[in-house]
């Protein structure tokens, strides 16, 4: 296993621009929503663009423009596509009308829960949860407080990627065969499939954010 350290002197090129226009202005327009649904229905039925062209009489170029959201298809065209794919015409508008959820958790109001293997004095507060969603990703944000020494610290192992951000105290945290010392302001980002968990509580109380991300179908 390799531990990578990132400092401010390193230039990292990110693929996402947080200052771009809101998604509604860029992507969530009707044409792109229809195009995505058309592509999803076609691929689900394992139909190529050429085969759909033969079924509908629409050119391959026109179908590509529709799927990429580069043109606004008429209702007649949508009905033709719906008939060829054997789906209701309203099915092409599902993403455009899809609701987007958010969760606001007030300070100190996160849902306290017991996690398998935890000990007394180890408090886990779930800060929010959104189930099935359009991103294809489940995110579980926890605020973890460790306030009591324990003779045995459990290690956890689960799918996905986890990020720990240290808020208070100090802890020696295990990931696989390595142990990392975490102080306030430190971040640990890791593959959660390896055994991991607090190895030693150095300064109590310890408080840190733990954010776990994994695919919906995991």
C-alpha positions in Angstrom: 0.0 0.0 0.0 1.2 3.5 -0.8 0.5 6.5 1.3 0.3 9.8 -0.7 0.8 13.1 1.0 -0.6 16.2 -0.7 0.6 19.7 0.1 -0.3 23.2 -1.1 2.7 23.3 -3.5 1.4 20.6 -5.7 -0.7 21.6 -8.7 -3.6 19.3 -9.2 -5.8 19.5 -12.2 -9.5 18.9 -11.4 -12.1 17.9 -14.0 -15.0 19.7 -12.3 -15.4 23.5 -12.2 -17.4 24.5 -9.1 -17.9 28.0 -10.6 -19.7 26.8 -13.7 -23.3 27.9 -14.3 -25.9 25.8 -12.3 -26.8 22.4 -13.7 -30.3 23.7 -14.7 -28.6 26.3 -17.0 -26.2 23.8 -18.6 -27.7 20.3 -18.6 -31.1 20.0 -17.1 -32.8 21.4 -20.2 -35.5 19.5 -21.9 -33.5 18.5 -24.9 -30.7 16.9 -22.9 -33.2 15.2 -20.5 -35.0 13.6 -23.5 -31.7 12.6 -25.1 -30.5 10.8 -22.0 -33.8 8.9 -21.6 -33.8 7.9 -25.3 -30.2 6.6 -25.0 -31.0 4.8 -21.8 -34.1 3.0 -23.3 -32.2 2.1 -26.5 -29.2 0.6 -24.6 -31.5 -1.2 -22.1 -33.0 -3.0 -25.1 -29.6 -3.5 -26.7 -30.6 -1.7 -29.9 -27.9 0.1 -31.9 -28.5 3.5 -33.4 -28.5 2.0 -36.8 -31.2 -0.5 -35.8 -33.3 2.2 -34.3 -32.8 4.2 -37.5 -34.1 1.3 -39.5 -37.1 0.9 -37.2 -38.2 4.6 -37.2 -37.0 5.9 -40.6 -35.0 8.6 -38.8 -31.5 9.1 -39.9 -28.5 8.0 -37.8 -27.4 11.7 -37.7 -30.8 12.9 -36.4 -30.9 10.2 -33.7 -27.4 11.1 -32.6 -28.4 14.8 -32.4 -31.5 13.9 -30.3 -29.5 11.6 -27.9 -26.8 14.3 -27.4 -29.4 17.0 -26.7 -28.4 19.0 -29.8 -31.9 19.3 -31.3 -35.5 19.5 -30.1 -37.5 16.6 -31.5 -41.1 17.2 -32.4 -44.0 15.3 -30.7 -44.4 13.3 -33.9 -40.8 12.2 -33.7 -41.1 11.3 -30.0 -44.2 9.3 -30.7 -42.3 7.4 -33.4 -39.5 6.7 -31.1 -41.8 5.7 -28.3 -43.6 3.2 -30.6 -40.3 1.7 -31.8 -39.0 1.3 -28.2 -42.4 0.2 -26.8 -42.3 2.8 -24.1 -44.8 5.6 -23.1 -44.0 9.0 -24.6 -44.0 10.4 -21.1 -41.0 8.2 -20.3 -38.8 10.6 -22.2 -39.5 13.4 -19.8 -38.7 11.5 -16.5 -35.3 13.1 -15.9 -36.6 16.6 -16.7 -39.3 16.3 -14.0 -37.1 14.4 -11.4 -37.1 15.9 -8.0 -33.8 16.7 -6.3 -33.6 16.1 -2.6 -31.6 17.8 0.1 -31.2 17.3 3.9 -30.6 20.0 6.4 -29.4 18.8 9.8 -29.3 21.4 12.6 -26.4 21.5 14.9 -26.5 18.6 17.4 -29.5 17.0 15.7 -27.8 14.3 13.7 -29.4 10.8 14.1 -27.4 8.9 16.8 -27.0 5.3 16.0 -25.1 2.2 17.0 -22.6 0.8 14.5 -21.7 -2.9 14.6 -18.6 -3.4 16.7 -18.6 0.0 18.4 -17.8 0.4 22.1 -19.2 2.6 24.9 -18.1 6.2 24.5 -18.0 5.9 20.7 -20.8 8.0 19.4 -21.9 8.0 15.7 -24.3 10.7 14.4 -25.6 10.3 10.9 -25.8 13.9 9.5 -28.0 13.1 6.5 -29.1 10.5 4.0 -30.5 10.4 0.5 -31.4 7.1 -0.9 -31.8 6.2 -4.6 -30.9 9.3 -6.7 -29.8 10.3 -10.1 -26.1 10.4 -9.3 -25.8 6.6 -8.8 -23.9 7.2 -5.6 -24.8 6.8 -1.9 -23.1 9.2 0.6 -23.2 8.6 4.3 -21.8 11.6 6.4 -21.1 10.9 10.1 -19.9 13.0 13.0 -17.9 10.6 15.2 -17.1 11.4 18.8 -14.7 9.2 20.8 -14.7 10.2 24.4 -13.7 7.1 26.4 -10.6 5.0 26.3 -11.3 1.4 25.2 -9.0 -1.6 25.6 -10.0 -2.9 22.1 -10.6 -0.8 19.1 -12.6 -2.5 16.3 -11.5 -2.3 12.7 -14.2 -1.8 10.0 -14.2 -3.1 6.4 -16.7 -2.2 3.8 -17.0 -1.1 0.2 -16.6 2.4 -1.2 -14.3 5.3 -0.5 -14.1 7.1 2.9 -12.9 10.5 3.9 -12.0 11.5 7.5 -11.6 15.1 8.5 -10.2 15.6 12.0 -12.0 18.3 14.1 -10.8 17.8 17.6 -8.3 15.7 19.6 -5.7 13.4 18.2 -5.9 9.7 17.1 -3.7 7.1 15.6 -5.8 5.7 12.8 -5.1 2.4 11.1 -5.6 1.6 7.4 -4.5 -1.9 6.4 -0.9 -2.3 7.7 -0.3 1.4 8.2 -1.1 3.7 11.1 -1.5 7.4 10.5 -1.4 10.1 13.2 -4.4 12.5 12.8 -4.5 16.0 14.3 -7.2 18.7 13.9 -7.3 19.9 10.3 -5.9 16.6 8.9 -7.6 14.6 6.2 -7.4 10.9 5.5 -8.9 9.7 2.2 -8.9 5.9 1.6 -10.3 2.7 0.1 -12.7 1.5 2.7 -12.3 -2.1 1.6 -9.1 -2.4 3.7 -9.5 -2.9 7.5 -9.5 0.5 9.1 -10.4 2.2 12.4 -8.9 4.1 15.4 -5.8 2.3 16.7 -5.1 4.6 19.7 -6.8 7.6 21.1 -4.0 10.1 21.8 -6.0 13.1 23.0 -9.6 13.0 24.2 -12.2 13.8 23.2 -11.7 12.9 19.5 -14.1 14.3 17.0 -14.0 13.8 13.2 -16.2 13.8 10.1 -16.4 10.5 8.3 -17.9 10.6 4.8 -18.5 7.2 3.1 -19.3 7.0 -0.7 -20.3 3.9 -2.6 -22.4 2.9 -5.7 -26.1 2.5 -5.2 -26.0 -1.0 -6.5 -23.2 -2.1 -4.1 
